[in-house]
């Protein structure tokens, strides 16, 4: 990262403080454009960390993301199931009420006749 800071200062004419703020802005922007689990890799890349990221790390992060997504979908499915159950109960109550009203109507008609 220091190499890039030096380039910003020498080629663009930024002060050390301006170059640092620029780098922070760029890094934050880049991190906002990648999936969360990869943001740490962006930090490592700009901090000058050496070495390659292991393929397993990507697989682990993808697995974590998939697991979190699965959990969220299961929660949503459970909420939907509960809501549908509530709707079904209300529909049943409405149908019973309508049937009772019809029965009452026909009983009054029979008494009148």
C-alpha positions in Angstrom: 0.0 0.0 0.0 2.9 2.3 0.7 4.0 2.1 -2.9 0.6 3.3 -4.1 0.6 6.1 -1.5 3.9 7.2 -2.8 2.6 7.2 -6.4 -0.4 9.3 -5.3 1.9 11.8 -3.7 4.5 12.0 -6.4 2.3 11.7 -9.6 -0.9 13.3 -8.4 0.7 15.8 -6.0 -1.3 14.8 -3.0 0.0 15.3 0.5 0.6 12.3 2.7 -2.7 12.9 4.5 -4.6 13.4 1.2 -3.1 10.2 -0.2 -4.1 8.3 2.9 -7.7 9.6 2.8 -7.8 8.8 -0.9 -6.6 5.2 -0.3 -9.2 4.7 2.5 -11.9 6.0 0.2 -10.9 3.7 -2.6 -10.5 0.6 -0.4 -13.9 1.3 1.2 -15.5 1.7 -2.2 -14.0 -1.5 -3.6 -15.1 -3.4 -0.4 -18.6 -2.2 -0.9 -18.7 -3.7 -4.3 -17.8 -7.3 -3.4 -19.6 -9.9 -1.2 -18.9 -9.4 2.5 -16.7 -12.5 2.9 -14.3 -11.2 0.3 -13.9 -7.7 1.9 -11.1 -9.1 4.2 -9.2 -10.0 1.1 -9.4 -6.5 -0.1 -8.0 -5.3 3.2 -5.2 -7.8 3.0 -4.4 -6.8 -0.6 -4.2 -3.1 0.2 -2.3 -3.6 3.4 0.5 -5.3 1.6 -0.1 -8.7 3.0 2.1 -11.2 1.2 1.1 -14.7 0.1 -1.8 -16.0 -1.8 -5.2 -16.7 -0.4 -5.8 -20.4 -0.2 -8.5 -21.8 -2.4 -10.0 -23.4 0.6 -10.6 -20.0 2.2 -12.8 -19.1 -0.8 -14.6 -22.4 -0.5 -15.1 -21.8 3.3 -16.4 -18.3 2.7 -18.7 -19.5 -0.1 -19.9 -22.3 2.3 -20.5 -19.8 5.1 -22.5 -17.6 2.7 -24.5 -20.5 1.4 -25.3 -21.6 5.0 -26.4 -18.2 6.0 -28.6 -17.9 2.9 -30.1 -21.3 3.7 -30.9 -20.3 7.3 -32.5 -17.1 6.1 -34.6 -18.9 3.5 -35.7 -21.5 6.1 -36.7 -18.7 8.5 -38.7 -17.0 5.7 -40.4 -20.3 4.8 -41.4 -20.8 8.4 -42.8 -17.3 8.6 -44.7 -17.9 5.4 -46.1 -21.2 6.7 -47.3 -19.5 9.9 -48.9 -16.6 7.9 -50.7 -19.1 5.6 -51.9 -21.0 8.6 -53.4 -17.8 10.0 -55.0 -17.0 6.7 -56.5 -20.5 6.5 -57.9 -20.3 10.0 -59.5 -16.9 9.2 -61.0 -18.3 6.0 -62.4 -21.3 7.9 -63.9 -19.0 10.5 -65.5 -16.9 7.7 -66.9 -19.9 6.0 -68.4 -21.2 9.2 -69.9 -17.8 9.9 -71.4 -17.6 6.4 -72.8 -21.1 6.7 -74.4 -20.2 10.1 -75.9 -17.1 8.6 -77.4 -19.1 5.7 -78.8 -21.7 8.1 -80.3 -18.9 10.2 -81.8 -17.4 7.0 -83.4 -20.7 5.9 -84.7 -21.4 9.4 -86.4 -18.0 9.5 -87.8 -18.6 6.0 -89.2 -22.0 7.1 -90.9 -20.4 10.2 -92.4 -17.7 8.0 -93.8 -20.2 5.6 
